[in-house]
């Protein structure tokens, strides 16, 4: 499990130090791609699972001609890099990935369970202030935990205690 947040600074050629806490979990090489407002970092195995799932969403013809699926694939693959940590613990970000996430100098590396996100320091602060509010967290929990309860509830006794 990947957790915690670390603030770092890009060097003059666009490298940052990957926190030691994350290095062993990522393996020898890993994937960095575009997220929403940030960059996503994950193991090659995790990304392969996502790749299989996106390819399984539609038939082969739709993969090439469905605009929604095309949009999703372009988001994930257009600027994807397979990379590794160098001997000094640094990772190189391409100019395209830096531009996507708005990273100029300072960045925040956030562990999010099965993956890592890389945010510009400014965007991370704005996200925490605007999107990690109590109201939005409660709404997210109700949506996701409510889904689980609804699925489990399909075979459970109705809330009134009657059987039907």
C-alpha positions as CSV (number, residue, x, y, z in Angstrom):
1,X,0.0,0.0,0.0
2,X,1.3,3.4,-1.0
3,X,0.6,6.3,1.3
4,X,1.9,9.6,2.5
5,X,2.8,12.8,0.7
6,X,6.2,14.3,0.0
7,X,7.2,17.7,-1.4
8,X,10.1,17.8,-3.8
9,X,11.5,20.2,-6.4
10,X,12.4,19.5,-10.0
11,X,16.0,20.0,-11.0
12,X,17.1,22.0,-14.1
13,X,16.4,19.1,-16.4
14,X,13.0,18.0,-15.0
15,X,14.0,15.3,-12.5
16,X,12.8,14.8,-9.0
17,X,13.7,12.4,-6.2
18,X,11.2,9.5,-5.8
19,X,10.6,9.0,-2.1
20,X,12.4,6.0,-0.8
21,X,9.1,4.8,0.7
22,X,7.7,4.3,-2.8
23,X,10.7,3.0,-4.7
24,X,10.6,-0.6,-3.7
25,X,6.8,-0.8,-4.3
26,X,7.2,0.5,-7.9
27,X,9.7,-2.2,-9.0
28,X,12.6,-1.8,-11.5
29,X,10.5,0.1,-14.0
30,X,7.1,1.7,-13.8
31,X,4.6,3.8,-15.8
32,X,3.8,7.5,-15.6
33,X,0.8,8.9,-17.4
34,X,-1.7,11.7,-17.4
35,X,-4.3,11.8,-14.6
36,X,-6.9,14.4,-14.0
37,X,-5.0,17.5,-12.9
38,X,-2.0,15.4,-11.9
39,X,0.2,12.5,-13.1
40,X,-0.4,8.9,-12.3
41,X,2.5,6.6,-11.4
42,X,1.9,2.9,-11.1
43,X,3.6,-0.4,-11.5
44,X,3.7,-2.0,-15.0
45,X,1.4,-4.8,-13.7
46,X,-1.2,-2.3,-12.4
47,X,-1.1,-0.4,-15.7
48,X,-1.4,-3.7,-17.7
49,X,-4.6,-4.5,-15.7
50,X,-6.0,-1.1,-16.6
51,X,-5.0,-1.6,-20.3
52,X,-6.8,-5.0,-20.3
53,X,-9.9,-3.5,-18.8
54,X,-10.1,-0.6,-21.3
55,X,-9.6,-3.0,-24.2
56,X,-12.3,-5.2,-22.8
57,X,-14.8,-2.3,-22.7
58,X,-15.8,-2.6,-26.3
59,X,-15.5,-4.8,-29.4
60,X,-12.4,-4.2,-31.7
61,X,-14.2,-1.9,-34.1
62,X,-15.5,0.4,-31.3
63,X,-12.0,0.6,-29.8
64,X,-11.0,2.5,-33.0
65,X,-14.2,4.5,-33.7
66,X,-16.0,5.2,-30.4
67,X,-15.1,8.8,-29.5
68,X,-15.6,8.2,-25.7
69,X,-13.3,5.2,-25.6
70,X,-10.8,7.0,-27.9
71,X,-10.8,9.9,-25.4
72,X,-10.0,7.6,-22.5
73,X,-7.3,5.8,-24.4
74,X,-5.6,9.0,-25.5
75,X,-5.7,10.3,-21.9
76,X,-4.0,7.1,-20.7
77,X,-1.5,6.4,-23.6
78,X,-0.7,9.6,-25.5
79,X,2.1,10.7,-23.2
80,X,2.7,7.6,-21.2
81,X,6.3,6.8,-20.3
82,X,7.9,3.7,-18.9
83,X,10.7,4.8,-16.7
84,X,12.8,3.8,-13.7
85,X,14.6,5.5,-10.8
86,X,18.2,6.3,-11.6
87,X,21.2,5.5,-9.3
88,X,20.5,8.7,-7.2
89,X,16.8,8.0,-6.8
90,X,15.7,10.5,-9.4
91,X,12.9,10.2,-12.0
92,X,12.8,12.2,-15.3
93,X,9.5,13.8,-16.3
94,X,8.9,14.8,-19.9
95,X,8.0,18.4,-20.7
96,X,4.6,17.2,-21.9
97,X,3.8,15.5,-18.6
98,X,5.1,18.5,-16.6
99,X,2.9,20.8,-18.7
100,X,-0.2,18.5,-18.3
101,X,0.1,18.6,-14.5
102,X,1.2,22.3,-14.3
103,X,4.5,21.4,-12.7
104,X,7.1,24.1,-13.0
105,X,9.3,23.6,-10.0
106,X,7.7,22.4,-6.8
107,X,5.7,19.1,-6.8
108,X,3.9,16.9,-4.3
109,X,4.1,13.1,-4.6
110,X,1.0,11.5,-3.0
111,X,0.5,7.8,-2.3
112,X,-3.0,6.8,-3.1
113,X,-3.2,3.1,-2.2
114,X,-2.3,1.2,-5.4
115,X,-0.8,4.1,-7.2
116,X,1.0,7.4,-6.8
117,X,-0.1,10.9,-8.0
118,X,2.3,13.7,-8.8
119,X,0.8,17.2,-8.5
120,X,2.2,20.7,-8.8
121,X,2.4,22.1,-5.3
122,X,-0.1,24.8,-6.2
123,X,-2.7,22.4,-7.7
124,X,-2.3,20.0,-4.8
125,X,-3.1,22.8,-2.3
126,X,-6.1,23.9,-4.4
127,X,-7.3,20.3,-4.6
128,X,-7.1,19.8,-0.9
129,X,-8.9,23.1,-0.2
130,X,-11.7,22.6,-2.8
131,X,-12.1,18.8,-3.2
132,X,-11.3,17.3,0.2
133,X,-14.0,19.1,2.1
134,X,-16.1,17.3,4.6
135,X,-19.2,17.6,2.4
136,X,-17.5,16.1,-0.7
137,X,-15.9,13.4,1.3
138,X,-19.2,12.4,2.9
139,X,-20.8,12.5,-0.6
140,X,-18.1,10.3,-2.0
141,X,-18.3,7.8,0.8
142,X,-22.1,7.6,0.5
143,X,-21.8,7.0,-3.3
144,X,-19.2,4.2,-3.0
145,X,-20.2,2.6,0.2
146,X,-23.9,3.0,-0.7
147,X,-23.2,1.0,-3.9
148,X,-21.7,-1.8,-1.9
149,X,-24.6,-1.9,0.4
150,X,-27.1,-1.8,-2.5
151,X,-25.4,-4.8,-4.1
152,X,-25.3,-6.7,-0.8
153,X,-28.9,-5.5,-0.1
154,X,-30.2,-7.3,-3.1
155,X,-30.1,-10.6,-1.3
156,X,-30.6,-9.3,2.2
157,X,-33.8,-9.1,4.2
158,X,-35.6,-5.8,3.6
159,X,-35.0,-3.0,6.2
160,X,-38.5,-3.5,7.6
161,X,-37.5,-6.9,8.8
162,X,-40.1,-8.6,6.6
163,X,-39.2,-11.2,4.0
164,X,-41.1,-9.7,1.2
